[in-house]
Amino acid sequence: MSIVDKTRIVEQLTRELNSYPKSLRRIAMYIIDNPAEFGMKSIRDSATATGVSTNTLVRLAQKLGFESYNQLRAPFRAALTTNASNASTNQWINELYDRGGIEQIRADTVTSVIGNVTEALRQNEAEVIDEAADLILKAKSVYLMGTRAPYTLVHYLNYVGRMALPNLIVAPGHANSPVDEILNVEEDDLVLAVSITPFSRETIEACKIAKSRGAKLILMSDSTANSLPLKPDITLIAPVGTPRNFDGFVGFDSFVGFFALSEWLLTAVVEKGAPDTKQRIQRFNQYRKETNVFWKS
């Protein structure tokens, strides 16, 4: 099995999604949005994650031309192995699994991190990142919006991005709702929103307000299917799956894919920006040195 096989399956599921009955459509959406996580899960874990029976998973596998669930999962698992960049890494991961216990948890974490980062950088086309960078550079103001867990990523984008872009606005600001901040948005502004499943109601309402006022919307999310109703101008997808389950509850989300995607986007913005963009970054770093921001031993 190869990455090509995995891509073919995802493309087929996306193409046929609306023709599936509800239970099969639920599984298909899960695979489309969480390919790395699907590659790590047993049939029982996938059934729990999607709320269907194991027989339904087998039925989807057979519908796609596979004899079993494991055959359907194989190309997704193979892609995770491919993501582990070289033979020595693969050997190390296998050794960790053999040791069991806490080492197995480390192996699961390594596989998840490598898989999520690689998927985030692979499934978003370079042309889309290029277009997103252009929209950011053309905007009068760029609103960075996210609540709850994505709030951390929003502040990372602001902390790093403000060196190149003085027009960044974090929404929500302290003690505010995203809706409070977005009431000032205009049609020549842009909103970069971060939201993961289940989507925050405040973030969704703020996105709707921004779109109604003619602003551009870039949405960073873990779900293509759930993003469609918002009609974003650009959607950037990153997986958040982790391999650990706790009493049927999927453990904390992994944001390494989002951070990798953010680094790619910010680098594109700096590279495509006017000459004064890089000069602004240099001045920013020079001010830090002159004001003794960094401790010296």
FENTALIN-V778636 format. One record per pair of residues at least 12 apart in sequence whose C-alpha atoms are under 10 Angstrom apart, sorted by sequence separation. I is the first residue (numbers start at 1). GAP is how many residues later the second one is. D is the distance in whole Angstrom. If there is no record, write none. Layout:
i & gap & d
I & GAP & D
I & GAP & D
//
This chain:
i & gap & d
13 & 12 & 9
16 & 12 & 9
17 & 12 & 8
42 & 12 & 10
43 & 12 & 9
57 & 12 & 7
58 & 12 & 9
60 & 12 & 9
61 & 12 & 9
81 & 12 & 10
95 & 12 & 9
96 & 12 & 9
158 & 12 & 7
169 & 12 & 9
170 & 12 & 10
207 & 12 & 9
219 & 12 & 9
220 & 12 & 10
223 & 12 & 9
224 & 12 & 9
240 & 12 & 9
241 & 12 & 6
242 & 12 & 6
44 & 13 & 9
56 & 13 & 10
58 & 13 & 10
93 & 13 & 9
94 & 13 & 8
144 & 13 & 8
157 & 13 & 9
169 & 13 & 10
193 & 13 & 9
217 & 13 & 9
218 & 13 & 10
219 & 13 & 6
222 & 13 & 10
223 & 13 & 9
224 & 13 & 7
240 & 13 & 5
241 & 13 & 6
242 & 13 & 10
13 & 14 & 10
14 & 14 & 8
43 & 14 & 7
55 & 14 & 9
58 & 14 & 9
93 & 14 & 5
144 & 14 & 7
155 & 14 & 10
193 & 14 & 8
217 & 14 & 8
218 & 14 & 6
219 & 14 & 8
220 & 14 & 9
221 & 14 & 7
222 & 14 & 8
223 & 14 & 7
224 & 14 & 10
239 & 14 & 9
240 & 14 & 5
241 & 14 & 9
13 & 15 & 6
14 & 15 & 8
17 & 15 & 10
31 & 15 & 10
43 & 15 & 9
54 & 15 & 9
57 & 15 & 9
92 & 15 & 9
93 & 15 & 8
143 & 15 & 10
154 & 15 & 10
155 & 15 & 7
191 & 15 & 9
192 & 15 & 9
217 & 15 & 5
218 & 15 & 6
219 & 15 & 6
220 & 15 & 6
221 & 15 & 6
222 & 15 & 5
223 & 15 & 8
239 & 15 & 8
240 & 15 & 6
12 & 16 & 10
13 & 16 & 8
30 & 16 & 9
93 & 16 & 10
142 & 16 & 10
154 & 16 & 7
155 & 16 & 10
191 & 16 & 8
216 & 16 & 8
217 & 16 & 5
218 & 16 & 5
219 & 16 & 5
220 & 16 & 5
221 & 16 & 5
222 & 16 & 5
223 & 16 & 8
238 & 16 & 10
239 & 16 & 8
240 & 16 & 8
241 & 16 & 10
14 & 17 & 10
90 & 17 & 10
93 & 17 & 8
154 & 17 & 8
216 & 17 & 6
217 & 17 & 7
218 & 17 & 6
219 & 17 & 6
220 & 17 & 6
221 & 17 & 6
222 & 17 & 5
223 & 17 & 10
238 & 17 & 8
239 & 17 & 9
240 & 17 & 7
10 & 18 & 8
13 & 18 & 8
14 & 18 & 7
93 & 18 & 8
154 & 18 & 10
215 & 18 & 10
216 & 18 & 9
217 & 18 & 9
218 & 18 & 8
219 & 18 & 8
220 & 18 & 7
221 & 18 & 8
222 & 18 & 7
238 & 18 & 9
239 & 18 & 6
240 & 18 & 8
9 & 19 & 10
10 & 19 & 9
13 & 19 & 7
27 & 19 & 8
30 & 19 & 8
31 & 19 & 10
151 & 19 & 9
191 & 19 & 7
211 & 19 & 9
221 & 19 & 9
222 & 19 & 9
238 & 19 & 5
239 & 19 & 8
12 & 20 & 10
27 & 20 & 8
30 & 20 & 7
151 & 20 & 9
171 & 20 & 9
190 & 20 & 8
191 & 20 & 9
211 & 20 & 9
237 & 20 & 9
238 & 20 & 6
10 & 21 & 7
11 & 21 & 8
29 & 21 & 9
89 & 21 & 10
90 & 21 & 9
151 & 21 & 9
170 & 21 & 10
171 & 21 & 10
189 & 21 & 9
190 & 21 & 9
208 & 21 & 10
211 & 21 & 8
237 & 21 & 8
238 & 21 & 9
9 & 22 & 9
10 & 22 & 6
27 & 22 & 9
28 & 22 & 9
167 & 22 & 10
168 & 22 & 10
169 & 22 & 9
170 & 22 & 10
171 & 22 & 9
199 & 22 & 9
208 & 22 & 7
211 & 22 & 9
236 & 22 & 9
238 & 22 & 9
9 & 23 & 9
10 & 23 & 9
27 & 23 & 6
142 & 23 & 9
168 & 23 & 10
179 & 23 & 7
182 & 23 & 10
183 & 23 & 8
187 & 23 & 8
199 & 23 & 10
204 & 23 & 10
207 & 23 & 7
208 & 23 & 9
238 & 23 & 7
26 & 24 & 6
27 & 24 & 9
141 & 24 & 9
142 & 24 & 9
143 & 24 & 9
144 & 24 & 7
145 & 24 & 8
146 & 24 & 9
147 & 24 & 8
178 & 24 & 6
179 & 24 & 8
182 & 24 & 6
185 & 24 & 9
186 & 24 & 8
187 & 24 & 9
189 & 24 & 9
190 & 24 & 9
191 & 24 & 7
192 & 24 & 9
193 & 24 & 7
194 & 24 & 9
195 & 24 & 8
196 & 24 & 8
197 & 24 & 8
198 & 24 & 10
199 & 24 & 10
207 & 24 & 10
208 & 24 & 10
237 & 24 & 9
7 & 25 & 10
10 & 25 & 8
26 & 25 & 8
27 & 25 & 8
141 & 25 & 9
142 & 25 & 6
143 & 25 & 6
144 & 25 & 6
145 & 25 & 6
146 & 25 & 7
147 & 25 & 7
177 & 25 & 7
178 & 25 & 6
179 & 25 & 9
181 & 25 & 9
182 & 25 & 8
185 & 25 & 6
186 & 25 & 10
187 & 25 & 9
188 & 25 & 9
189 & 25 & 8
190 & 25 & 5
191 & 25 & 6
192 & 25 & 6
193 & 25 & 6
194 & 25 & 6
195 & 25 & 6
196 & 25 & 5
197 & 25 & 7
198 & 25 & 10
204 & 25 & 10
205 & 25 & 10
207 & 25 & 9
236 & 25 & 8
24 & 26 & 10
26 & 26 & 8
43 & 26 & 7
84 & 26 & 9
141 & 26 & 5
142 & 26 & 5
143 & 26 & 5
144 & 26 & 5
145 & 26 & 5
146 & 26 & 7
177 & 26 & 9
178 & 26 & 9
179 & 26 & 7
180 & 26 & 9
182 & 26 & 10
183 & 26 & 8
184 & 26 & 9
185 & 26 & 10
186 & 26 & 10
187 & 26 & 6
188 & 26 & 8
189 & 26 & 5
190 & 26 & 5
191 & 26 & 5
192 & 26 & 5
193 & 26 & 5
194 & 26 & 5
195 & 26 & 5
196 & 26 & 5
197 & 26 & 7
204 & 26 & 8
236 & 26 & 10
23 & 27 & 9
42 & 27 & 9
43 & 27 & 8
84 & 27 & 7
140 & 27 & 7
141 & 27 & 6
142 & 27 & 6
143 & 27 & 6
144 & 27 & 6
145 & 27 & 7
178 & 27 & 9
179 & 27 & 5
182 & 27 & 7
183 & 27 & 8
186 & 27 & 6
187 & 27 & 4
188 & 27 & 6
189 & 27 & 7
190 & 27 & 6
191 & 27 & 6
192 & 27 & 6
193 & 27 & 6
194 & 27 & 6
195 & 27 & 8
196 & 27 & 7
199 & 27 & 8
7 & 28 & 10
23 & 28 & 9
24 & 28 & 9
42 & 28 & 8
83 & 28 & 8
84 & 28 & 10
137 & 28 & 8
139 & 28 & 9
140 & 28 & 9
141 & 28 & 7
142 & 28 & 9
143 & 28 & 6
144 & 28 & 8
145 & 28 & 9
178 & 28 & 6
179 & 28 & 9
182 & 28 & 7
185 & 28 & 7
186 & 28 & 7
187 & 28 & 4
188 & 28 & 8
189 & 28 & 9
190 & 28 & 8
191 & 28 & 8
192 & 28 & 7
193 & 28 & 8
194 & 28 & 9
195 & 28 & 9
198 & 28 & 9
199 & 28 & 9
6 & 29 & 9
23 & 29 & 7
27 & 29 & 9
28 & 29 & 10
41 & 29 & 10
83 & 29 & 10
84 & 29 & 10
85 & 29 & 9
136 & 29 & 9
139 & 29 & 10
142 & 29 & 10
143 & 29 & 9
177 & 29 & 9
178 & 29 & 9
179 & 29 & 10
184 & 29 & 10
185 & 29 & 9
186 & 29 & 6
187 & 29 & 7
197 & 29 & 8
236 & 29 & 10
23 & 30 & 9
27 & 30 & 7
43 & 30 & 9
81 & 30 & 8
83 & 30 & 10
84 & 30 & 6
137 & 30 & 10
147 & 30 & 9
172 & 30 & 10
179 & 30 & 8
183 & 30 & 9
185 & 30 & 7
186 & 30 & 10
196 & 30 & 9
197 & 30 & 10
39 & 31 & 10
42 & 31 & 9
80 & 31 & 7
83 & 31 & 6
84 & 31 & 8
136 & 31 & 10
146 & 31 & 10
147 & 31 & 8
172 & 31 & 9
179 & 31 & 9
182 & 31 & 10
196 & 31 & 9
24 & 32 & 7
28 & 32 & 8
41 & 32 & 9
80 & 32 & 8
82 & 32 & 10
83 & 32 & 6
136 & 32 & 10
145 & 32 & 10
146 & 32 & 8
171 & 32 & 9
195 & 32 & 9
6 & 33 & 10
23 & 33 & 7
24 & 33 & 8
27 & 33 & 8
39 & 33 & 9
40 & 33 & 8
80 & 33 & 10
81 & 33 & 9
82 & 33 & 9
83 & 33 & 9
85 & 33 & 10
145 & 33 & 7
222 & 33 & 10
23 & 34 & 9
38 & 34 & 10
39 & 34 & 6
40 & 34 & 10
80 & 34 & 8
81 & 34 & 8
83 & 34 & 9
84 & 34 & 9
144 & 34 & 10
145 & 34 & 10
24 & 35 & 8
25 & 35 & 9
38 & 35 & 7
39 & 35 & 7
80 & 35 & 5
83 & 35 & 6
143 & 35 & 10
157 & 35 & 10
171 & 35 & 10
222 & 35 & 10
24 & 36 & 6
38 & 36 & 10
39 & 36 & 8
40 & 36 & 8
41 & 36 & 9
79 & 36 & 8
80 & 36 & 9
82 & 36 & 10
83 & 36 & 9
145 & 36 & 9
222 & 36 & 9
23 & 37 & 9
24 & 37 & 10
39 & 37 & 5
40 & 37 & 6
145 & 37 & 9
221 & 37 & 8
35 & 38 & 9
38 & 38 & 7
39 & 38 & 4
77 & 38 & 10
80 & 38 & 9
143 & 38 & 9
154 & 38 & 9
220 & 38 & 8
24 & 39 & 10
37 & 39 & 9
38 & 39 & 8
39 & 39 & 8
79 & 39 & 10
80 & 39 & 9
143 & 39 & 8
154 & 39 & 8
193 & 39 & 10
20 & 40 & 10
35 & 40 & 10
36 & 40 & 7
37 & 40 & 9
39 & 40 & 8
40 & 40 & 8
79 & 40 & 9
154 & 40 & 7
192 & 40 & 10
35 & 41 & 6
36 & 41 & 8
39 & 41 & 7
153 & 41 & 8
191 & 41 & 10
196 & 41 & 10
220 & 41 & 9
31 & 42 & 10
35 & 42 & 9
39 & 42 & 10
143 & 42 & 8
151 & 42 & 10
192 & 42 & 9
193 & 42 & 10
194 & 42 & 9
196 & 42 & 9
220 & 42 & 9
36 & 43 & 8
37 & 43 & 10
142 & 43 & 9
150 & 43 & 9
151 & 43 & 8
192 & 43 & 10
196 & 43 & 9
197 & 43 & 9
35 & 44 & 9
36 & 44 & 7
141 & 44 & 8
150 & 44 & 6
151 & 44 & 9
196 & 44 & 8
31 & 45 & 9
35 & 45 & 9
140 & 45 & 10
141 & 45 & 9
149 & 45 & 9
150 & 45 & 6
140 & 46 & 9
141 & 46 & 10
142 & 46 & 10
143 & 46 & 8
144 & 46 & 9
145 & 46 & 7
146 & 46 & 9
147 & 46 & 9
149 & 46 & 9
150 & 46 & 8
13 & 47 & 10
139 & 47 & 10
140 & 47 & 9
141 & 47 & 8
142 & 47 & 6
143 & 47 & 6
144 & 47 & 6
145 & 47 & 6
146 & 47 & 6
147 & 47 & 8
148 & 47 & 9
149 & 47 & 9
139 & 48 & 9
140 & 48 & 6
141 & 48 & 5
142 & 48 & 5
143 & 48 & 5
144 & 48 & 5
145 & 48 & 5
146 & 48 & 5
147 & 48 & 8
148 & 48 & 10
139 & 49 & 6
140 & 49 & 5
141 & 49 & 6
142 & 49 & 6
143 & 49 & 6
144 & 49 & 6
145 & 49 & 6
146 & 49 & 6
147 & 49 & 10
138 & 50 & 8
139 & 50 & 5
140 & 50 & 8
141 & 50 & 8
142 & 50 & 7
143 & 50 & 8
144 & 50 & 8
145 & 50 & 9
146 & 50 & 10
150 & 50 & 10
13 & 51 & 9
138 & 51 & 9
139 & 51 & 6
12 & 52 & 8
138 & 52 & 9
139 & 52 & 9
147 & 52 & 10
148 & 52 & 8
135 & 53 & 10
136 & 53 & 9
137 & 53 & 10
147 & 53 & 7
135 & 54 & 9
136 & 54 & 7
146 & 54 & 8
147 & 54 & 10
9 & 55 & 8
135 & 55 & 7
136 & 55 & 9
147 & 55 & 8
148 & 55 & 10
136 & 56 & 9
146 & 56 & 9
147 & 56 & 7
197 & 56 & 10
146 & 57 & 6
196 & 57 & 9
145 & 58 & 7
146 & 58 & 10
132 & 60 & 10
146 & 60 & 10
145 & 61 & 9
145 & 62 & 9
9 & 63 & 9
194 & 64 & 9
6 & 66 & 9
9 & 66 & 9
10 & 66 & 10
5 & 67 & 10
6 & 67 & 9
9 & 67 & 10
143 & 67 & 10
6 & 68 & 9
7 & 68 & 9
40 & 68 & 9
5 & 69 & 9
6 & 69 & 5
7 & 69 & 9
1 & 70 & 9
5 & 70 & 6
6 & 70 & 6
150 & 70 & 10
1 & 71 & 10
4 & 71 & 8
5 & 71 & 8
6 & 71 & 9
40 & 71 & 9
150 & 71 & 10
1 & 72 & 10
2 & 72 & 9
3 & 72 & 6
6 & 72 & 9
7 & 72 & 10
40 & 72 & 8
1 & 73 & 7
2 & 73 & 6
3 & 73 & 7
5 & 73 & 10
6 & 73 & 8
39 & 73 & 10
142 & 73 & 10
1 & 74 & 5
2 & 74 & 8
3 & 74 & 10
5 & 74 & 9
141 & 74 & 10
142 & 74 & 10
143 & 74 & 10
144 & 74 & 10
145 & 74 & 10
146 & 74 & 10
1 & 75 & 9
2 & 75 & 10
3 & 75 & 7
4 & 75 & 9
36 & 75 & 9
37 & 75 & 8
40 & 75 & 10
142 & 75 & 10
1 & 76 & 9
2 & 76 & 7
3 & 76 & 5
36 & 76 & 7
39 & 76 & 10
139 & 76 & 9
1 & 77 & 7
2 & 77 & 7
3 & 77 & 9
36 & 77 & 10
139 & 77 & 9
1 & 78 & 9
36 & 78 & 10
37 & 78 & 9
3 & 79 & 8
36 & 79 & 6
37 & 79 & 9
2 & 80 & 9
3 & 80 & 10
35 & 80 & 9
36 & 80 & 7
136 & 80 & 9
35 & 81 & 9
36 & 81 & 10
135 & 81 & 8
34 & 82 & 9
36 & 82 & 9
135 & 82 & 9
136 & 82 & 9
36 & 83 & 7
135 & 83 & 9
35 & 84 & 8
34 & 85 & 10
132 & 85 & 10
132 & 86 & 7
135 & 98 & 10
135 & 99 & 10
132 & 101 & 9
161 & 101 & 10
165 & 101 & 10
120 & 102 & 9
131 & 102 & 10
132 & 102 & 7
153 & 102 & 8
157 & 102 & 9
160 & 102 & 10
161 & 102 & 10
164 & 102 & 9
131 & 103 & 8
132 & 103 & 9
149 & 103 & 10
152 & 103 & 10
156 & 103 & 9
160 & 103 & 9
132 & 104 & 9
149 & 104 & 9
161 & 104 & 10
165 & 104 & 9
129 & 105 & 9
150 & 105 & 9
153 & 105 & 8
157 & 105 & 7
161 & 105 & 7
164 & 105 & 8
165 & 105 & 9
128 & 106 & 7
129 & 106 & 10
149 & 106 & 9
153 & 106 & 7
156 & 106 & 9
157 & 106 & 9
160 & 106 & 8
161 & 106 & 9
164 & 106 & 7
128 & 107 & 9
129 & 107 & 8
156 & 107 & 10
163 & 107 & 10
128 & 108 & 8
150 & 108 & 9
154 & 108 & 10
157 & 108 & 10
161 & 108 & 9
165 & 108 & 9
153 & 109 & 9
157 & 109 & 8
161 & 109 & 9
164 & 109 & 8
164 & 110 & 10
124 & 111 & 9
125 & 111 & 9
166 & 111 & 10
124 & 112 & 6
164 & 112 & 9
165 & 112 & 7
123 & 113 & 9
124 & 113 & 7
164 & 113 & 5
123 & 114 & 7
124 & 114 & 8
163 & 114 & 8
164 & 114 & 7
166 & 114 & 9
121 & 115 & 10
122 & 115 & 10
123 & 115 & 8
163 & 115 & 9
164 & 115 & 9
165 & 115 & 9
7 & 116 & 10
120 & 116 & 8
121 & 116 & 9
122 & 116 & 10
163 & 116 & 10
164 & 116 & 6
165 & 116 & 9
120 & 117 & 6
121 & 117 & 8
163 & 117 & 7
164 & 117 & 6
119 & 118 & 9
120 & 118 & 5
162 & 118 & 10
163 & 118 & 5
164 & 118 & 9
119 & 119 & 7
120 & 119 & 7
162 & 119 & 9
163 & 119 & 9
118 & 120 & 9
119 & 120 & 7
120 & 120 & 10
161 & 120 & 9
163 & 120 & 9
164 & 120 & 9
117 & 121 & 8
118 & 121 & 10
160 & 121 & 10
163 & 121 & 6
116 & 122 & 7
117 & 122 & 8
162 & 122 & 9
163 & 122 & 9
116 & 123 & 6
117 & 123 & 10
115 & 124 & 9
116 & 124 & 7
115 & 125 & 10
116 & 125 & 7
113 & 126 & 10
115 & 126 & 9
116 & 126 & 9
112 & 127 & 10
113 & 127 & 9
115 & 127 & 10
112 & 128 & 9
113 & 128 & 9
112 & 129 & 7
113 & 129 & 8
136 & 129 & 10
112 & 130 & 6
136 & 130 & 10
111 & 131 & 9
112 & 131 & 7
133 & 131 & 10
111 & 132 & 9
112 & 132 & 10
129 & 132 & 9
133 & 132 & 7
137 & 132 & 7
109 & 133 & 7
129 & 133 & 10
132 & 133 & 8
133 & 133 & 8
136 & 133 & 8
137 & 133 & 9
108 & 134 & 8
109 & 134 & 7
130 & 134 & 10
131 & 134 & 10
132 & 134 & 10
133 & 134 & 9
134 & 134 & 9
135 & 134 & 10
108 & 135 & 6
109 & 135 & 9
129 & 135 & 8
130 & 135 & 8
133 & 135 & 6
134 & 135 & 7
137 & 135 & 8
138 & 135 & 10
107 & 136 & 10
108 & 136 & 8
120 & 136 & 9
121 & 136 & 8
129 & 136 & 6
132 & 136 & 9
133 & 136 & 5
137 & 136 & 7
117 & 137 & 10
120 & 137 & 5
121 & 137 & 9
124 & 137 & 9
128 & 137 & 10
129 & 137 & 10
131 & 137 & 10
132 & 137 & 9
133 & 137 & 9
136 & 137 & 10
137 & 137 & 9
105 & 138 & 9
116 & 138 & 8
117 & 138 & 9
118 & 138 & 10
119 & 138 & 7
120 & 138 & 7
126 & 138 & 10
130 & 138 & 7
131 & 138 & 10
133 & 138 & 9
134 & 138 & 8
105 & 139 & 8
116 & 139 & 8
117 & 139 & 6
118 & 139 & 8
120 & 139 & 9
121 & 139 & 7
122 & 139 & 10
126 & 139 & 10
129 & 139 & 7
130 & 139 & 8
133 & 139 & 7
134 & 139 & 9
116 & 140 & 7
117 & 140 & 4
120 & 140 & 7
121 & 140 & 6
129 & 140 & 9
133 & 140 & 9
113 & 141 & 8
115 & 141 & 10
116 & 141 & 5
117 & 141 & 8
120 & 141 & 6
121 & 141 & 10
112 & 142 & 8
113 & 142 & 9
114 & 142 & 9
115 & 142 & 9
116 & 142 & 9
117 & 142 & 8
118 & 142 & 9
119 & 142 & 10
120 & 142 & 10
126 & 142 & 10
130 & 142 & 9
113 & 143 & 7
114 & 143 & 9
117 & 143 & 6
118 & 143 & 10
121 & 143 & 8
112 & 144 & 10
113 & 144 & 8
116 & 144 & 9
117 & 144 & 8
109 & 145 & 10
112 & 145 & 10
33 & 188 & 10
34 & 188 & 8
33 & 189 & 6
34 & 189 & 8
33 & 190 & 5
32 & 191 & 8
33 & 191 & 6
32 & 192 & 8
33 & 192 & 8
30 & 193 & 9
32 & 193 & 9
33 & 193 & 9
29 & 194 & 8
29 & 195 & 9
30 & 195 & 9
29 & 196 & 7
49 & 196 & 10
29 & 197 & 9
45 & 198 & 10
49 & 199 & 8
45 & 200 & 8
48 & 200 & 7
49 & 200 & 9
40 & 201 & 9
41 & 201 & 10
48 & 201 & 9
49 & 201 & 8
37 & 202 & 8
40 & 202 & 9
41 & 202 & 7
48 & 202 & 10
36 & 203 & 7
37 & 203 & 8
38 & 203 & 9
40 & 203 & 7
41 & 203 & 10
45 & 203 & 8
33 & 204 & 8
34 & 204 & 9
35 & 204 & 8
36 & 204 & 9
37 & 204 & 5
39 & 204 & 10
40 & 204 & 10
33 & 205 & 9
34 & 205 & 6
36 & 205 & 7
37 & 205 & 7
38 & 205 & 10
45 & 205 & 10
33 & 206 & 7
34 & 206 & 8
35 & 206 & 9
36 & 206 & 9
37 & 206 & 7
33 & 207 & 10
34 & 207 & 7
36 & 207 & 10
33 & 208 & 10
14 & 211 & 9
//
